[in-house]
Amino acid sequence: MGRATPAYALLIDGSTVEIRSAGPDDTEAVRAMHAALSPHNAYLRFFNLSPLNAEREARRVCREPSPDHAALLAWADGELAGVASYEPAGQPGTAEIALAIPDHLHGRGIGTLLLEHLVSIARQRKLHAFTAVTLAENAAMLAVFTAAGLPVQRQAADDEVLLTFPLPADAGRRLEDYLDSVAARESRADVASLRHLLRPDSIAVVGAGRNRGSAGREILRNIVTGGFGGQVYPVNPHAPSLEGLPCLPDAEDLPQHVDLAIIAVRAAALPEVAAACGRRGVRSLVVITGDLGAEGPGLLATCRRYGMRLVGPNCFGIAVPGISLDATFGAYRPLQGVAGLVVQSGGIGVSFLAHLSELGIGVSSFASVGDKYDVSSNDMLTWWEQDGQTRLAAMYVESFGSPRRFARTARRVGQRMPVLTVISGRSDAGQRAAASHTAAASTPLVTQEALFGQAGVIAATNLGELLEAAALLASQPLPLGHRVAIVSNAGGGGVLAADACADHGLRVATLSGPTQRRLRGLLPAGAVTAGPVDTTAMIGVDAFESCLREVAADAGVDAVLAVTVPTAMADPSQALATARLGKPLAAAVLDQTQAVRLLPAPRPPTASPPGPPGLPGLPGQEAAVASALPRIPAYAYPESAARALGHAARYHAWRIRQQGRVPELAGVRADDARAQVSAFLVAVPAGGWLSPAEAGDLLDCYQIAPPRGRPAGEARADGVEVFVGVRQEAVFGPVVVFGLGGIAGEALGDCTARLTPLTDTDAADMINEGSAAPVLAGSQDRPAADTGALAGLLLRVSRLADDLPEVAELDLDPVIAGPDGARASAARIRLGPGQPQDPFLRRLR
């Protein structure tokens, strides 16, 4: 049994430790650590004070790894910071664990982190429980075990306590509770590590040129002229001063423990500059330099060795307007506001920062992560979740390093604020460009949609659509449903808005009788009041505003979409800024040229908004100070307004519904399935397709009825042909896909997908989305299918794929879904060499 792969991880204070397997070469370090324990802690660990304890423990821990023994070491700043191990406990599937932490390192979460890594190893080896014997007075160790998120069974005997921890199974509530506990610790550690990056007190700029126009010099200039209040250290051996600040000749001359270093040097000089920063105790790096080539892997290794967080390389920089920090080489200073923004493409970041500033939404913090060696969208989402300023999160990412962790993080953050993104690489050419641009594998469209759908991320198809949705979500309350009242002074505008609402999953509200009577008292002759409301072109500003209020007060209305066209008599759009509806209002103002803008809310006569600290030249910055009153998003076209409302309504529906659970499934024989897979791969190491009988046996382990012969015409007489499949993605892991089967599926060509493990809500969503839903609902000629049985089949296929990473492909096609259940008529399963992975283990890249 080989050793566990070395990994770096964050402690609760944000510092970095390396975790790796113990081996014979570590014997002396392990002995010395145990020998240095205080008498009190040595007694708590060994229950006696024998001078032989340290030597015996070192030999036990550092012997060669084996299938029934595991030992892990934590190293911090070159010091052995903890030891954790397990040994057979005498009962099958059970192991006894032991932990030891040096006296001066207690309370930093080292023991809990080591325990998590032991749990991951034990679960991969199919252990069922840990046991531990500790003294009743050992409060620190009892706290480690209790805080781990595992259920604890205690049995006291005299002054000792026997603890038993059932390990989380492959699926179910216990696993979800444990993962929630791990995620909470990861979030706390991540935020602590990012403080030096996003709230720095001191900054160095290494590579600030003497002449204007270089990235380093422009970044330095933006930091200084932006008013950053902390210490700033330019590094340039050829200039005595830059931007009024004295220069240091080398990164080695930096004072100790600078929070952040911005590096813009040539690629060949980068390794030594990064190492020098590490030796001086710099806490985080932003590397602007791109095209690293062979220097790339060494950069990340240096950051890990010295415990520095890294943004980039090949990036545009970061900005935190709330502390007047603009560490980018952008031409305009971003406006302070409520949107968190993370991008891989610097150019996209420049554009989106400008748009958010023009709208007056602004940003709380911005990171251009470039090639994303370390800090990613996961980290930024975690930061925004707790920073007290961010109200919506926007992302443009072209690759995913840890998609399952991203999904879990985004789902948690999405309960607090909208998370928006653009689905990139939707075409073959786009995928090739993304792979070239980010030096990472592109993500198939169906997999991106699966990831975002599960996580509740609002996914736009282009930047304009993303900006439209952001404008609405930043300024208006969420619609409580899908019913939209349309009010227009142009009949054609109402028609276009109604069509657009239908396109985006919204329903045009039919107003109640009392509301229509009140409208007839307000509107000119010839007005239409049922919905869409056509006020006619003769409407005045005051009457249009009153009409909006009456419509919004209707109990059958969740949001209002106003479409206005100026006439010689009046411009109804003037009523939008003064309307107070208590419900979301979006407008299409058909005389404007801007794609979207936020109409300013009225202010008291004495109020005068101060100007922002930004540079001149960016339209809209006079609206920097946020009003307590909501502003109204105004779009150039009805279709844009309806699309933004559709995104907001679907997000609200996702947020209020039950998020689902991964259910316990009866009758699963996972051990039998693993034995069958192992036997096949021993005989066929390269993998291959199972025979029909072998596929049936594997399915039977998960209570999925093996295929049987299909009578002629069965699908036409008894049910609907659908397909259920599994695809093993290199980065994402197993993905379950579902859609119509047979000729109908080939003709429509669409399917729904989710990453494993599926929750019961995921399974229901897959069935209710896409072209299969109306067919499964039945008709006059065909009864509705048993969608509960179909959901159960999806959940069992998900469990199979999650348990068996060796399943490279699985196709149940067709599955006959009828009123009496769902049964596969044909099955194909291909196995390949699979490496079990724990996507939720706390570790850095």
QUIZI-V239701 format. One line per field, one symbol per residue. psi: psi as a letter, one per 40 degrees, with the letter a starting at -180 (. if undefined). burial: # if it has 24 or more other C-alpha atoms within 12 Angstrom, else .. A space follows every 50 residues. Layout:
# QUIZI-V239701
psi = ???
burial = ???
This chain:
# QUIZI-V239701
psi = hiiihiiiihieeeihihhiiiideedddddddddeiidddddddeeifh eedddddddddeiiiidehihiihhhfehheihiiiiieehheiihiiih hideeieeedddddddddddddddefidiiiihiidegddddddddeeei hhhihihbeihhhhhhihaeiidddddddddddddddddddddedddefi eihihhfhidiieidddddddddddeeheahhhihheehdihfeiiiidi deeiiifhdhhhhgiiddeddddddddddefhdiihhdhafdbeeddddd dddddefhihhaafieaihgddffhgfifidihiihaehhhhidhddddd ddddddddeedaidihhhebefdchadddddddddeeedheihhigieih dgdddddddddddeedihhiihhifeiddddddddddefihihidddddd ddddeehhhieidddddddddddeeiihheaehhhhhiehdddddddddd dddfeihhhhiiddddddddediiieihedhihheieeiidddddddddd ddeheehdihhhhihiiddigedeedeehhdeihhiihheeididiihhi iiiidehhhiiieiiiehieeefdhhidiiihhhididdddddddddddd dddddeiheiihihhiehgddddddddddddddgdeiahiiddddddddd eefhhiiihhiheddddeahhiihihhhiddeahhhiiaiaaddddddei iiiiiiiiiddddddddeiaedddddeiadehiiigdddddddddddddd dddgeehdihhhhihhhaeeahhheihhhhiihihhigeehhii.
burial = ...#..#################..##.#########...##.###.... ..##..#########..#########...#########....######## ###..#.#############################.#.###.####### ##.........###########..##.####################### ##########....##############..######.....##...##.# #####.###########..#######################...#..## ################################################## #####################################..########### ##########################....#..#..####.######### ###########.###################################### #..########...##..##.##...###############.######## ####.###########....####################...####### ##.........####..#########...##################### ##.##...##.####..###..##.###.#.......###...####### #######.......#..#########################..#....# #######################.###......################# ###################.############.#..#########
